[in-house]
Amino acid sequence: MINLGLENKKVIILGASNGIGKQLSYDFVNQGSKVSIVARNLRSLKKIASNLNSIKPGNNFFSIDLMPEGNPTKIIKKIFNLHGVHEIIINCVGGGMGVNNPPKKYNDWNKVWRFNCGIAIESNMEAIKHLEKQKTKFARFIHISSYAGKLAKPTHNKIAYSTSKAFLNSYIKNMSKHYGNKNLIFNGIMPGPILTKGKFWKKKIKKNPKEVRKYLKENFSLNRFAKYSEITPYILALASEYSSYTSGSIIDLSGGEID
């Protein structure tokens, strides 16, 4: 088994109360890292942090709504000031926010963009400021994008979400060109659809299982949802020293088609 060298690395995970973010918090701690997990759900965060600290002490949680402008800056600054430099920043925040086609108001577009892109950009800016000040020689910024970010099919009913993820992918590539030679590595992951409690696909399959099965069959090689265990190992690898040459890569794990 390859040693990823994540022992004693400090990791910030935004959007860690469920889904990929929650799974990653356990994966990193099991690799010997210390994590600071961030989300709105205080109850969930407390439970996760307690479990993490039973595996390895030194993990922290922060409950905050990241949507208001200024809050991502505030929480990143607080984490760095309280617990020192965190070399790995993972943004798992994202979703369609119930905005379907066509978004009827500018604010609908804007809030979906903010949720999927703005929070990542704002938190990254604050982290970069601290990392550059410390002249760090190792830093990783990993963003959970989506298969929807490359989707151009008019039948897809999440245009605001899809275009936001496409924006995020372009942001990752351009930031990597600017910061790659400064040891700040930017990458993204595009998983296919995953069943997460309370989220879009969990609700969709309950409401219209036939439509979901049709969507999976038409768009994905394996005709099924992804599992967390099939996604998070790639993120761990991107967080390691082995990703020093991958900056700007958007790894497509969906197996999906594109026209």
SVG drawing of the C-alpha trace seen along z (x, -y; Angstrom):
<svg xmlns="http://www.w3.org/2000/svg" viewBox="-43 -40 52 42">
<polyline fill="none" stroke="black" stroke-width="0.4" points="0.0,0.0 1.3,-3.4 2.0,-5.8 0.4,-9.1 2.4,-11.0 -0.7,-12.7 0.4,-12.1 0.1,-15.2 -1.1,-17.3 -3.8,-19.8 -6.9,-19.7 -9.9,-22.1 -13.1,-20.5 -15.9,-22.8 -19.3,-21.1 -18.3,-18.3 -21.6,-17.4 -22.7,-14.9 -21.8,-13.3 -18.3,-13.3 -17.1,-15.9 -18.2,-13.7 -16.5,-10.6 -13.3,-12.5 -13.1,-13.7 -12.8,-10.1 -10.5,-9.1 -8.0,-11.9 -8.0,-11.1 -7.4,-7.5 -4.4,-8.6 -3.0,-10.4 -4.1,-13.9 -5.9,-16.4 -9.0,-18.0 -11.1,-21.2 -14.6,-20.5 -17.0,-23.3 -20.7,-23.2 -24.0,-24.7 -25.3,-21.6 -23.8,-22.0 -25.4,-18.8 -23.9,-16.7 -20.5,-18.4 -20.3,-17.7 -21.0,-14.0 -18.5,-13.7 -15.8,-15.5 -16.3,-13.3 -15.9,-10.2 -12.9,-11.6 -11.2,-12.5 -11.8,-8.9 -9.7,-7.8 -7.0,-10.5 -7.3,-13.6 -6.7,-17.1 -9.7,-17.6 -11.9,-20.7 -15.4,-21.7 -16.9,-25.1 -20.5,-25.7 -21.3,-28.6 -23.5,-29.4 -21.0,-30.0 -23.5,-31.7 -23.3,-35.2 -20.4,-37.2 -17.6,-37.5 -18.3,-34.3 -15.9,-32.1 -13.1,-34.7 -14.0,-34.9 -13.9,-31.1 -10.7,-30.4 -9.0,-33.3 -10.3,-31.9 -9.0,-28.4 -5.6,-29.5 -5.3,-31.9 -6.5,-29.2 -4.9,-26.1 -2.1,-27.1 -1.4,-26.6 -3.7,-24.1 -2.0,-22.8 -5.0,-21.1 -8.3,-22.9 -11.2,-20.8 -14.4,-22.4 -17.3,-20.0 -20.0,-22.7 -22.4,-22.7 -25.8,-21.8 -28.7,-23.0 -30.6,-24.7 -33.9,-23.7 -33.4,-26.1 -34.7,-24.4 -35.1,-25.5 -35.3,-28.2 -34.1,-30.2 -36.6,-33.1 -34.6,-35.6 -31.0,-36.9 -30.9,-36.1 -31.6,-32.4 -28.6,-32.3 -26.5,-34.2 -27.3,-32.1 -26.5,-28.9 -23.2,-30.4 -22.4,-31.6 -23.1,-28.1 -21.0,-26.3 -18.3,-28.8 -18.3,-32.0 -17.8,-30.2 -14.8,-28.3 -13.2,-31.4 -13.7,-33.5 -12.3,-30.8 -9.4,-30.2 -8.4,-33.8 -8.2,-34.0 -6.2,-30.7 -3.8,-31.8 -3.1,-35.0 -2.0,-33.0 -0.1,-30.3 1.9,-32.9 2.7,-34.8 4.0,-31.5 5.9,-30.8 4.5,-27.3 6.1,-24.7 3.1,-22.4 -0.5,-23.4 -3.5,-21.6 -6.8,-23.1 -9.3,-20.4 -12.8,-21.2 -15.7,-18.8 -17.1,-19.6 -19.7,-17.5 -20.3,-15.6 -23.0,-18.3 -20.2,-20.8 -19.6,-19.3 -23.2,-18.6 -24.7,-20.3 -27.9,-18.4 -31.1,-20.6 -32.9,-17.8 -30.8,-18.5 -33.0,-20.5 -30.2,-22.2 -28.8,-24.8 -27.7,-27.2 -26.0,-24.3 -24.3,-23.0 -23.0,-26.3 -21.7,-27.1 -19.7,-23.8 -18.4,-24.6 -17.3,-28.0 -15.6,-26.2 -13.7,-23.9 -12.4,-26.9 -11.5,-28.7 -9.4,-25.7 -7.5,-25.5 -6.7,-29.2 -5.7,-29.4 -3.4,-26.4 -1.5,-28.3 -1.1,-31.4 -0.2,-29.6 1.4,-26.3 4.9,-27.6 4.2,-28.9 3.5,-25.4 -0.2,-26.1 -1.8,-23.1 -5.4,-23.4 -7.4,-20.4 -11.0,-19.2 -13.0,-16.0 -16.1,-15.3 -17.9,-12.4 -21.1,-11.0 -24.3,-11.2 -24.2,-9.9 -27.0,-9.1 -26.7,-11.3 -29.4,-11.5 -31.6,-14.6 -30.0,-15.6 -31.2,-15.9 -30.8,-12.3 -32.2,-10.7 -35.4,-12.8 -35.5,-12.2 -35.3,-8.4 -38.0,-8.3 -40.3,-10.6 -39.6,-9.1 -37.4,-6.0 -38.2,-5.2 -36.9,-8.5 -33.7,-8.2 -33.0,-4.7 -33.4,-6.0 -31.0,-8.9 -28.4,-6.6 -28.7,-4.1 -28.4,-6.9 -25.5,-8.7 -23.3,-6.4 -21.3,-3.4 -22.1,-1.4 -25.8,-2.5 -25.7,-3.2 -24.8,-5.7 -21.3,-6.1 -20.2,-5.0 -18.1,-7.3 -15.4,-4.5 -15.0,-4.9 -14.4,-8.6 -12.6,-9.6 -9.3,-7.6 -8.7,-9.9 -9.2,-13.0 -6.7,-11.6 -4.2,-11.1 -4.7,-14.7 -4.1,-15.9 -0.7,-14.2 2.8,-14.9 1.9,-12.7 -0.3,-15.4 2.5,-18.0 2.4,-17.5 -1.4,-17.4 -2.2,-21.0 -5.2,-22.2 -6.5,-18.7 -10.2,-18.1 -10.5,-14.3 -13.7,-12.9 -14.8,-9.8 -18.3,-9.8 -17.8,-7.5 -20.4,-9.7 -21.0,-10.6 -20.9,-14.0 -22.2,-15.2"/>
</svg>
